[in-house]
Amino acid sequence: MSKNLNALVEAAIFAALAMVLSFIPDFVNWFTPSFGAVPLVVFALRRGPKYGLLSGLLWGLMHFVLGKVYYLAFSQVLIEYILAFVSMGLAGIFHKPFQTAIRSKDTKTAIITSFLASLLAVGVRYFWHFLAGVIFWGSYAPKGMSALWYSLSVNGIAGLATLVLVLISLMLLVSAHANRIFLPK
């Protein structure tokens, strides 16, 4: 198989894995981390932004196919299921320095680079959720709470929980099996 075809197949597999992990039940309603973010960041660091963005798009589109879309307006769906999920592929911007660190067995630099990639991807994704929260979900805020504060608290907690989950996962993966996981053959 060609390298391009391998990368496309991997993009679909990682998106499917992210979707499967999305079915882990919420343990604290809206404040649950996004478990699917882990394979998306791993894949983006493995294959770069082009394929990372594609995998994020596939993950977002799978929500439609599997009926996991909360629809208020077309623009809300576009923001929360296309832009937000595609944003996870932004971690791939760091794939070259990350892979250079992996090849040179510089674990510290690889972990720092993966942390920066995660911060970018998760930060941008939850920015989109925050924006949608202010614009579309603000009417669901408890009485007396502003839409801004409501969205910041809900999406901020979920975003931080997701970031912590991704950072811990990456630290473990980079320390244990970096060559096999992050360097395509």
C-alpha positions in Angstrom: 0.0 0.0 0.0 1.2 3.5 -0.7 2.1 5.8 2.2 -0.8 8.1 1.4 -3.3 5.2 1.4 -1.9 4.0 4.7 -2.3 7.4 6.2 -5.9 7.7 5.0 -6.8 4.2 6.4 -5.1 5.2 9.7 -7.1 8.5 9.7 -10.3 6.5 9.5 -9.2 4.0 12.1 -8.2 6.7 14.6 -11.4 8.6 14.0 -13.4 5.4 14.6 -11.4 4.8 17.8 -12.1 8.3 19.0 -15.8 7.8 18.3 -15.9 4.5 20.2 -14.3 6.3 23.2 -17.0 8.9 22.9 -19.5 6.3 24.0 -17.9 6.1 27.5 -20.8 7.2 29.7 -20.5 10.7 31.1 -19.6 10.4 34.8 -20.4 14.1 35.6 -22.8 15.1 32.8 -21.3 18.0 30.8 -18.1 18.1 32.7 -16.7 14.7 31.5 -13.4 14.7 29.5 -13.5 13.8 25.9 -11.8 10.4 25.8 -11.7 10.5 22.0 -9.2 13.4 22.1 -6.4 11.0 23.1 -6.3 9.0 19.8 -6.8 12.1 17.7 -3.8 13.9 19.3 -1.7 10.7 19.0 -2.6 10.4 15.3 -2.0 14.1 14.5 1.5 13.7 16.1 2.0 10.6 14.1 0.9 11.8 10.7 0.9 15.6 10.8 -1.8 18.3 10.4 -3.2 17.3 7.0 -4.2 13.8 8.1 -4.9 15.0 11.7 -7.5 17.5 10.5 -9.0 14.9 8.2 -9.3 12.4 11.1 -10.9 15.1 13.3 -13.4 15.9 10.5 -14.3 12.2 10.2 -14.8 12.0 14.0 -17.1 15.0 13.9 -19.1 13.5 11.0 -19.5 10.2 12.7 -21.5 12.0 15.4 -24.2 12.6 12.7 -24.2 9.0 11.4 -24.5 7.6 15.0 -27.1 10.1 16.2 -24.9 11.8 18.8 -25.6 15.4 17.6 -27.4 17.9 19.8 -29.0 20.3 17.3 -30.1 23.8 18.1 -29.2 25.6 14.9 -27.2 24.8 11.7 -24.4 27.2 12.7 -24.2 25.6 16.2 -23.8 22.2 14.6 -21.2 23.5 12.2 -19.2 25.1 15.1 -19.5 22.2 17.6 -19.3 19.1 15.3 -17.2 20.3 12.4 -14.9 23.2 13.5 -14.4 21.8 17.1 -13.6 18.3 16.0 -11.4 19.3 13.1 -9.4 21.5 15.5 -8.1 18.4 17.2 -5.9 17.8 14.2 -4.0 21.0 14.9 -1.8 19.0 17.2 -0.2 17.8 14.0 1.5 21.2 13.5 4.0 19.9 16.1 4.6 16.5 14.4 8.0 17.3 12.9 9.8 18.5 16.0 8.0 15.8 18.0 9.1 13.1 15.7 12.7 14.5 15.6 12.7 14.3 19.4 11.4 10.7 19.3 14.1 9.6 16.7 16.8 11.2 18.8 15.5 9.6 22.0 15.0 13.0 23.6 12.0 12.0 25.7 11.9 15.3 27.6 11.6 17.4 24.4 9.1 14.9 23.0 6.9 15.2 26.1 7.1 19.0 26.1 6.3 19.1 22.4 3.4 16.8 22.8 2.1 18.9 25.6 2.2 22.1 23.4 0.4 20.2 20.7 -2.2 19.0 23.1 -2.7 22.5 24.5 -3.2 23.9 21.0 -5.6 21.2 19.9 -7.7 21.0 23.0 -7.6 24.7 23.6 -8.9 25.5 20.1 -11.5 22.8 20.3 -12.9 24.1 23.6 -12.7 27.7 22.3 -15.3 26.6 19.7 -17.4 24.9 22.3 -17.2 27.9 24.6 -18.3 30.2 21.7 -21.2 28.0 20.9 -22.0 27.8 24.6 -22.3 31.6 24.8 -24.2 32.0 21.6 -26.5 29.0 21.6 -26.6 27.3 25.0 -26.6 30.4 27.2 -30.4 30.2 27.7 -29.8 26.9 29.6 -27.7 28.7 32.3 -29.1 28.6 35.8 -31.1 31.6 36.8 -28.9 34.6 37.5 -25.8 33.2 35.7 -24.6 34.9 32.6 -24.2 32.9 29.3 -20.5 33.8 29.3 -19.9 32.5 32.8 -22.1 29.4 32.2 -20.2 28.5 29.0 -16.8 29.2 30.6 -17.6 27.0 33.6 -19.1 24.1 31.6 -16.6 24.1 28.7 -13.7 25.2 30.8 -14.0 22.3 33.2 -14.6 19.8 30.4 -11.7 21.3 28.4 -9.3 21.1 31.4 -10.4 17.6 32.2 -9.8 16.6 28.6 -6.4 18.3 28.5 -5.3 16.6 31.7 -6.4 13.2 30.3 -4.5 13.8 27.0 -1.4 15.0 28.8 -1.2 12.0 31.1 -1.9 9.6 28.3 0.8 11.2 26.1 3.4 11.2 28.9 2.8 7.4 29.4 2.8 6.6 25.7 5.9 8.7 24.9 7.8 7.2 27.8 6.9 3.6 27.0 6.4 3.0 23.3 7.2 6.2 21.4 8.9 4.6 18.3 6.2 2.1 17.7 3.2 4.4 18.2 4.4 7.8 16.8 6.7 6.9 13.9 4.9 5.4 10.9 6.8 2.6 9.2 
